[in-house]
Structures are given as C-alpha cells and as structure tokens.
Amino acid sequence: MNIARKLTLGAGVLTVMAVILSAGTSGLLALKDSSDAVHQSAEQQFQALAASRHTMLLTQLDSQQQLLNALAHNRLTQEAIYSFKNPFVSYRYEVSAPNIDGLKQQMADWYNTKYQPYFQAQTQGLSVNTSAWLEKSKFETLLLQKFYVAENPQPLGKQQLLEDRSDGSVYGQQHKKYHSSLKEIVDRYGFQDLMLVDANSLDVLYNVNKGPVFASNLQNGAFADTELASLAKNLKQKPKAGLQISAISAFSGAFQQQVLFFGVPVFHPNSSDTPVGFLIAQYPVSRFTDLMTGNQKWQDLGLGETGDLYLVDQNQKLVTELRSYLTNKAGFVAEYPEFKAGPYGLGGHTTLQLPQIKAALAGQSGVAEAEDYRGVNSLISWRPLQIGQQQYALIVQQDLTESMAAVSTIRTNLILSTLLSVLLLGILVVLLVYFLARRFARPMLALHQCIEASARSHDLTVGFDLQSKDELADIGAALNKLFGAFRTLVAKLSGTSEQSASAATQNLQISLECKSSAMQQGAAISHLLQQSQSLDQQLQYSAEQLRHSASQANHANQQADSGYQAVDLVASSMRHLAEQVSSSGQSMDHLRSAATDIVTVLDTIKGISEQTNLLALNAAIEAARAGEHGRGFAVVADEVRRLSGSTRQATMEIQQMLDRLMSTVDETALDLAKERQSAELCVTGSEQALHALGEIKQLIAQVSTDTAQIAQASEQQYQHNQQMRDELIAVQGLAAHTEQAMAELNLTAKEQEKLATELLTNARAFQV
C-alpha cells in the first residue's frame, strides 16, 4: 500500500472516528435527557394514578360511611331496631314449635340436604361445618331460621325476596313493614347485606339476606369468632366512637367471600345516651377491584397492555384481583402454581412478598424500577391506604418495556440519525483526503524511484536533487550526505575486512591447538577419576566388612554376656540345690530318730496291752466264780480283752509300718548323700565356667572396640577419598567446560574468518 492510500485511509478513519464520537456523544446526551424526561413523566403518571385510585377508594368508603351515618339517624332505622327487639324474644310464644332438640334436627336436615350442596356449588367444592353452627345456636335462632330460612318459599340465593311470612306473629308484621325499605337500600347502594343488631344481647334481630347469619347471636353464636362479631363487640364497648370498620376477611356466612363490615350505633330518640342497636352493612371486596381497575378497563386508566393496580392487606395478602389473573385465569394458575386461588380468585389467598409492599405498609410512598411478583422488571408505585384501623398497600405497576417504550423509540431514531450523519460526513471526508493525499504524494514517489534505482545497482554515487522547497528537499539533501558517508565507510570497511580475515585465520589455528590440549587434559583427569572411583569402592567394601565384623563382635559380646548370666544363674541354683539336699538329709535323720522314738512307745503300748489282757482274763475267771452276780462284770472283762487284742493287733501293724518307713528313710538318706556330692561337683564346674566366660567376654569386648576403631578410620579414609573424587569431578567439569569453550572459540574463529571474507566481498560490491 503506497503512502497516498495510507494517508487517505488514515485521515478518513480518524475523521470518521471523530464524527462518530461527536455524533455518539450528542446522541447519548440527547438519549439520556429524553430518557430522564420520559422516566420522570412515567413516574409522575404512576404517582398521579395511585393518588387518584387512593382518593377514589377513600371517597367511595367515605360515601358509604356517610350513608350509614344518615341511615343511623333516620327515623326508619331507629324504629325498625326498636320494633324488632321484643318480637324477636316473644316469637317462640306466637308460633308452634318443637323443643330445641327437634329444632336442631330439622335445621340439620335442611343444612345437610339443601344448604350444604348450594354452598359447595357456590364455592367450587368447599364445605362448611354446619353442625358447629347448630351447636352454638340458641332456641330463638333455630326457630326464626326454621320459618324464615329453611321454610322460606323463595329458592336459595333469592331468599331476600320474602317480605310477608304470613305467620300471624308480631315479628312477621314488623318484617313486612320494614323489609322492602331496607332491601331497597341494599340494592341501590351496592351493599351485600344490611343487619340490625341488638346493642345488649348482640342478636342479629334482622338482616336482608335470609342466610345463616339471620337471628344468630354475635356474642356466643355461630359467628362469634368472625370480623362481624368483633365489629359488633367494639361497637358495644365504644358506642360513642361512631362508625367503625372491620378488617377484610373471608366470611363463611357469605360463602367465603372477602367482605368488609361497616358498623354504626343507632340511638332512639327516647334514649339518646345509650344505643338501642347497631346498623351493620356488609360490603363485598370485589367492588374494590372494580373501583380500582375502572371495571377492568386498565387501558382507559393509562396502564397500557401490562399495567395493573392492586391492594394488599397488612399480612401481605392480596385483597383485589390481579390483571393477569382476571384476563387469563387458567393460564395464570398454570404459569404461577405457587399463587393459591380460592373459589372467587386470588384475594385473601395469595401472599405477595415485595419490598415495595412492606414499605407501603410501613407508611411510605414512592416509585422505582424493580422486579414485580412475577420476577419481571417493572415500574412500581406504592403508597399506604388506611381503611378503619387497618393499613393497606396500594400498588400500581407496569412492565418496564412498555412504560419505557418511548425511550426505545427515541433511542432507535437517534441511532438512525447518527448513522446517517456519520455516513454522509465520512464520504465527504474520504473524497477530500483522497485529492489532498495525491498532491502530497508526487514528490515522495520521485524520491522513492531514485532510492530504488540506487539500491538495485548498489551505486552510492547517486545524487538526490528534488525541485521543491519543502521538507522533501531537506530529505534529499540529507540522503546525499548519508550516501557520501556510506561511500567513505565502505572504502574503510574494505581495508579493514582484509586485515580481519588474516587475523581470523591465525585465531582459528590457535583455537585448534588449545582444543587439542584441553582434550588431552580431560582424558588424564578422567583416568585419574576412574582410579579414584575404584579406590572408593574398595574402601567402601572394607568399611562395610569392618562394620559387619564390629556388629558380629557386638553380637558375640551380647551372647557371652547372656551366657555369663545364665551360667551364674545355674551356679546359684546348684548352690541352692546343694543346700536343699543337705537340709533334706538332716530332715531324714530327724525322721529316723522320730521313728525310733515311736517304736519305743509302741513297745510300751504293747506291754500294757498284754498286761491288760491278763487282767481281763483274771477278771473273767472271777466273774465266772461269782455266778449270776458277776455276769455283768464278765461282760466288761470280755470287752476289755477284746480291746486289748485290738490294741495289740494295731500295735503290730504300726510296728510293721514303722519298719517299712525306717527302710525307706535309710534309702532316701543314702540317695540324698549321693545327690549332695553331685551338686557340689556341679557347683564347682559352674564356677569354673563362669570364670572362663568372664575372660571370653573381656576378649570379645576388646575385639569389638578395636574393630570399631578400624571401621571409623576406614570411614574417615572413605570420606577423604570421596572429597578428593568430588574435587576431581569438579576439575573434570572445568576441563570439559574449557574444552567446550575451546570448541566454541574454534567455531567463533571459523565464523569470524567467514564473516571477514563475506564483508570483504560485500564491500567490493558497492561503487564508491
């Protein structure tokens, strides 16, 4: 690529980059400003929408409150509560009815056969524990529900159409008088039900819808644990507080719908300080969804295709329905199975865990970009809403892609306009740079041709004469000076090359001689190293043999020591044995002496026995002479003779045993004498062996010491030889290094000679 093209390309690229940076910076600034403006506008729109929905809900609730307050001060309401109180209690005396057990059974049959299937149909399969309701119902409740609910001629769901029960009771007359007016209020103002509650007993004296709540007791009855009962109890405790609102909850008396209760005390003109009863309105929360969404017209509210408004209670449970659920219930449940839906929707069943909801429940307002309950980036506005004593969160949101769609449009337009500007400016710049580059490149082309001709012919006498007055003319003059210097340098280089070639030849010869000497020196050192290694092996073998001999001597010393100890033990045992044998001989002598003494005693006993026998014989003779008088004495004499004979016989046996014992003792004494002589001989031999082993032990110890000293000296000689061999190896390494250096020097000398020759040839190639 020539210089003209390079200049054109470089200038064009730089100019286009400058244009891109300029246009890009302007576009980014414009995009940022427009994005901020659109973002601020969207935030303001969301805040305004949230504020309008907030105001609308409060206005609607306020209108309901004003309506109830007006009804509470209306003569019709006051008279209705007052008129229902006594007939409610006396109704049992005006109609025929079974006992309470019979009533419970009749109502149980109706609840199980009629009401329970209808309840399941309304709630998509849910059921209610009507048995618990009946257990908590008193007689008046069961009786009135029998006539006005179970035996209501109107079908379920339309039982409020009953005006005249025609039962001939005072309660029936009052119902006929007030029902149509109260029902009209419910139908006109959007209430779900309207109830008249006794201030003392908390009995529901009357309600428009004739359902399970009708005639029930809110103190201890079937619905005593509901928000309806809590509201009635609060009204009873604080009647001067005026209108009160319950929390939103699912109410089993209204088929588990989410409802809100408004309650206001009603004072009769005759008792202005104490309320005669309470007027309670049941309001469906589904109306909140219609109010907030404009009857599901989100686009008319400025929420586009993805915007939504919803209300969340203080437990972060959804109150109103979500747009994505209302527009596609089956698809929403399939896509978000973690969101639980009830028979009427998500309200009261689905919990939303969002930081914006927590902030609104904490009393804060704001707007920000964040992930919504689906995990989609959205523009979210939040603000608190208080209904009665309960805090709620009002949320307005829209997908960020839709809320910031204007920013995307502006970004696209800015990118297109920037690209078009860059393209047009780039074309203009490239054309301009092209013509300027060609004008500047002509003198440089002439200079290039002149230098190229000089290079082809190796002619340093060429001159550069450019007909211009700019930097190119200065370049030509500088090249003339440079080529002149080259001519002088090449001439000097030619002479120097001849001298360098001669010196290189001499260096080559010297390096060859040095290399030969180094090789001879290395061979001599290698031979000496081999001799050292042989001596090293011999010393190592001798040291190993000496170490083995020392080990054997130590082992022999240990064996001699063990033998010495064993012989010493044997000698000691033999001495002890000799002593035992001598002692045994003495014992035998004592035993022989004792046996002799026993023989003497036996001789004495034998003499006594013989004399006793003679005496017994004489006694027997004398007894025979005495006749009958000496018969007893004769028996004694015979017994004495018998004992004397036994004694003589025993004495003879003992004599024989002692004779045998004396013989055995004599033999044993003779054997012990022989054993004593043998033991004495063994003692003498063991002492001589002990003395000899002691001398052997001393000799072996001396041999072991001498062997260890010789082994140590051999080890020192081996280490000395090892050190000498290491030094020889180091010298051999130095010799090898010297030989390698000589070889490298030889190669260097050859290269030097070759380079000197080439330099001389190249120098002669130039024309100077």
Secondary structure, DSSP 4 states (H G I P E B T S, - for coil): --HHHHHHHHHHHHHHHHHHHHHHHHHHHHHHHHHHHHHHHHHHHHHHHHHHHHHHHHHHHHHHHHHHHHHHTSHHHHHHHHHHHHHHHHGGGTS----HHHHHHHHHHHIIIIIHHHHHHHTTS----HHHHHHT--HHHHHHHIIIIIT-SSPTT-GGG--------HHHHHHHHHHHHHHHHHHHHT-SEEEEEETTT-BEEEESS-STTTT-BTTTSTTTTSHHHHHHHHHHH-GGG--EEPPPEEEGGGTTEEEEEEEEEEEETTEEEEEEEEEEEEEETHHHHHHHHTTT-TGGGT-TTT-EEEEE-TTSBB-SPPHHHHH-HHHHHHH-TTS--BTTBSTTT-B---HHHHHHHTT--EEEEEE-TTS-EEEEEEEEEEETTEEEEEEEEEEHHHHTHHHHHHHHHHHHHHHHHHHHHHHHHHHHHHHHHHHHHHHHHHHHHHHHHHHHHTBTT-------SSHHHHHHHHHHHHHHHHHHHHHHHHHHHHHHHHHHHHHHHHHHHHHHHHHHHHHHHHHHHHHHHHHHHHHHHHHHHHHHHHHHHHHHHHHHHHHHHHHHHHHHHHHHHHHHHHHHHHHHHHHHHHHHHHHHHHHHHHHHHHHHHHHHHHHHHHHHHHGGGGHHHHHHHHHHHHHHHHHHHHHHHHHHHHHHHHHHHHHHHHHHHHHHHHHHHHHHHHHHHHHHHHHHHHHHHHHHHHHHHHHHHHHHHHHHHHHHHHHHHHHHHHHHHHHHHHHHHHHHHHHHHHHHHHHHHHHHHSB-
